[in-house]
Amino acid sequence: MHEMGIASSILEATRKEAARHRAKPARVCVRLGEWAGVDTESLRFCFEALVAGTDQAGLQLEIDYREKAADLDLAYVELED
């Protein structure tokens, strides 16, 4: 299940971005293309499993799904005030 590795990478990138701004992340958005070979529900499940019971609990994953595309990019990280 490569979605767990992808979810872990998303979480790591989110942590780094939040640390740069000394803030807590509230939401992370990824662009995910139809042809990227990633199951969105599996990715969401893996991400939620990784953040559950951690200091990142409550972090929301938003998926910007794109048809006929191969994207898999971090779109943005929304930080708490």
N, C-alpha and C positions, 0 to 999 in steps of 0.2 A: 504494500500500500504506500505508494510514493506521496500520497496526499499528506501523510504525517510529516514527512521531511519538508514538504512545501509549507505546511502550517508552522513548523518549527522555524523555518527561515523567515517567514512573515513576522512571527513574534519577535525574533531576534532583531530584525530591521526596525521594528516598532520600538523596541526597548532602546536601541541606539539613538534613534531620532528623539525620543522623549528625554533621554539623558542629556543630549546636546542642548536641550531647552530647559532642562531641570524642571520638567513637568510630568504629570501622569497622563498617559494616553487614554482617551475615551473611546475612540473609534479608529479603525484602520480600513482602508478601502483598497481592494486589488482589482485590476482589470484582468478578466479571464476570458480568453477567446474559446470559441466552440472547438477549435482544432488543437487546443493546447494539451488535450489528453488528460484533463483533470475533471474528476467528478465533483461537482459543486457541493452536493450534500455530504459527501465523504470529507471534503476539505473543511466544511463548516463543523462537522462532528469532531474531526481531529483538532481543530483550533480550539473548540470549546473544551475538549478534554485536556488540552495543554494548559489553558488558563485557569481551569477550575481549581479552587483551593490555593491559589497563588496570590501574590500582590497584584497580579493583572486580572483577577476575577472581575467580571463585569465589562471587560474590554469587548467592544462590539466589532464583528467582522462584517464588512459590507462587500458584496461581490458585484462588480459592474460587468455583467455578462455580455459578451459581444459575439453575435453570429458571424459566421464566415471569417473568423479571425483566429490567429494563433497567439494572441497576446497572453502574457503572464507577467504583469508588472505591478509594482506597488504604486498606487495612484496618489494616496495621501494618508497622513496620520493626523487625526484631530486630537488636540491636547485639551485637557481640562484647564480652567482658569486658576 
